[in-house]
Every structure is written in C-alpha cells, then in structure tokens.
C-alpha cells in the first residue's frame, strides 16, 4: 500500500509540474513581443539556402573588389613581355596571361570593382527615377497617370540596348560615369510600373484617407505614409537590377561600345578575348565564368528577398 501511495504521489507531482510548465509556455506566448515585418522577413530569408549561399558569394566578390590592390599579385595593367598568353598555372600566373602579358587574375580582381560599381550605380539611378515617376503617376491617377504611363509605354517600345548602342556610337568616346548614367536612365520603366500599381492600391487604404482628413499635404502622404509600404518592392527590384546592369555593361563592352578598352572590366576582358577563343580559351572562360557566378549569386539573393517579403507570392 505504501508503495502504491508513493507512486500515486509521484504521478500527481509530475502532472502538477507539467501543468505549471504548460501555463508558463502559454503566459510566455501571450506576453512575448510580436516580431516586426522586417524580423519576419529576415527569418524567412535565412531559411532560403540558395539566397544565403548567394549572399556569401556576393560578399566575397565585394571584399575581393575592395581589397583588389592587396590581393592581386600584379597591377591591373602590368605587362610581362616574357609571359604572353601563358596557360593557367604557369609560374606566378594562376589564371594565365593575355595577349599583352597582363595577369588575368589581377585584371579579374580589379575588373570586379568597376563591374560591381557600374551595376550598383545604374541600379540606384533607375530606382530613384522609377520610384519618383511611379509614385506621382500612381498617387494622382487621372490624366497625370495617363500621360505618364503612355510615356513609359513609348520608352518600352524601343529596346534599351539599341538606344544605348546608338547613343554611344554617336557620342564616340565613353567613360564609366556615362555608362552608369545612361544604363540607369534607360532602365527605370519597369520599376515605375510596379510602384505605380502599389501606390494605386495603397492610396485607397484607411490610413491614407485618415491622413487626408487631417489635412496632410500630398508630398507628406507620398513620402511619409506610402513610400515605406513599397520598400520591399524597391529592395527586390534594385537587387535584381544590379545583375541586369552588370550583364548590360558586359554586353556593351563586348561590342566595343561600353567602358574604354584599356579599363579592366569583365566585359572588356571578354571583348579582348574574341580573337583567342580557340588557342587561348582561358581568356574568355575566366571573365565569363566569374560574371556568371556573380549574376547567379545576385539573382539568388533577389529571389530570396522576394520570397521573404512576399511569402504568399512564393511558388514553393
């Protein structure tokens, strides 16, 4: 009997401790501070393995570009006349040399600076223009929206790469600054459409009507109340545009209309390797593979950000 009583008492104690633990969990659940949308987005982004891998690779490219002068074994235009078109792994040239005896690895590292800078700068310019244009069209609607969107349609009717080729061929000499500016100026239209649609939906919400009721001016409603609600679309679009403009710069440089030929970019390196595809394939493989990896990494980041900010739109 004593043994049975002891066992019953022990079970009662276990049930009591279990009930107390359950109450503590419920209390913690109700008293826990809710996470912000940014914290929820970060938690979802961390679960995207490809996005995290892309972020690590892209960070490695950024660090390599920043510290190119310290990492590169040679200068970006150092010429070694005794090592012209040597194959990868020969001597101190890990990735070989080009037709002038310049180290391919060094030019890749220095080229990362300009390629990343051109992609980022052009993406920021197009984001600013597209954001302002789309915000005005979406907020005011009516004839303002009609005129502005017809202008966007007219711009989209002409391929941007064709307009860039025409402009650069007429202008003659180009510079990095002009390439960045023109890539951004000719690429803002799609973001303007996205922002316009978001604004047309958001301006019908109650918080916008309340701001109007208290007499808030239009510029305050646009920048204070509406802009923060399209931040996710801006971040995703800008991230993906970086990869797009890096490819655009490479295409222009490959055709001889982009950055001046003496400046090391991945597109210029591809352009310089056109006559050596068969006898020196590493001159095209090195910049081409590097550009492909960088663009894939940025696209993985963009896809991860899109799914993190818009989980309902994810196809997973």
C-alpha positions, 0 to 999 in steps of 0.5 A: 500500500505504501508503495502504491501511495508513493507512486500515486504521489509521484504521478500527481507531482509530475502532472502538477509540474507539467501543468505549471510548465504548460501555463508558463509556455502559454503566459510566455506566448501571450506576453512575448513581443510580436516580431516586426515585418522586417524580423519576419522577413529576415527569418524567412530569408535565412531559411532560403539556402540558395539566397544565403549561399548567394549572399556569401558569394556576393560578399566575397566578390565585394571584399575581393573588389575592395581589397583588389590592390592587396590581393592581386599579385600584379597591377591591373595593367602590368605587362610581362613581355616574357609571359604572353598568353601563358596557360593557367598555372604557369609560374606566378600566373594562376589564371594565365596571361593575355595577349599583352602579358597582363595577369588575368587574375589581377585584371579579374580582381580589379575588373570586379570593382568597376563591374560591381560599381557600374551595376550598383550605380545604374541600379540606384539611378533607375530606382530613384527615377522609377520610384519618383515617376511611379509614385506621382503617376500612381498617387494622382491617377487621372490624366497625370497617370495617363500621360505618364504611363503612355510615356513609359509605354513609348520608352518600352517600345524601343529596346534599351540596348539599341538606344544605348548602342546608338547613343554611344556610337554617336557620342564616340568616346565613353567613360564609366560615369556615362555608362552608369548614367545612361544604363540607369536612365534607360532602365527605370520603366519597369520599376515605375510600373510596379510602384505605380500599381502599389501606390494605386492600391495603397492610396485607397487604404484607411490610413491614407484617407485618415491622413487626408482628413487631417489635412496632410499635404500630398508630398507628406502622404507620398513620402511619409505614409506610402513610400515605406509600404513599397520598400520591399518592392524597391529592395527586390527590384534594385537587387535584381537590377544590379545583375541586369546592369552588370550583364548590360555593361558586359554586353556593351563592352563586348561590342566595343561600345561600353567602358574604354578598352584599356579599363579592366572590366569583365566585359572588356576582358571578354571583348579582348578575348574574341580573337583567342577563343580557340588557342587561348580559351582561358581568356574568355572562360575566366571573365565569363565564368566569374560574371556568371557566378556573380549574376547567379549569386545576385539573382539568388539573393533577389529571389530570396528577398522576394520570397521573404517579403512576399511569402504568399507570392512564393511558388514553393 
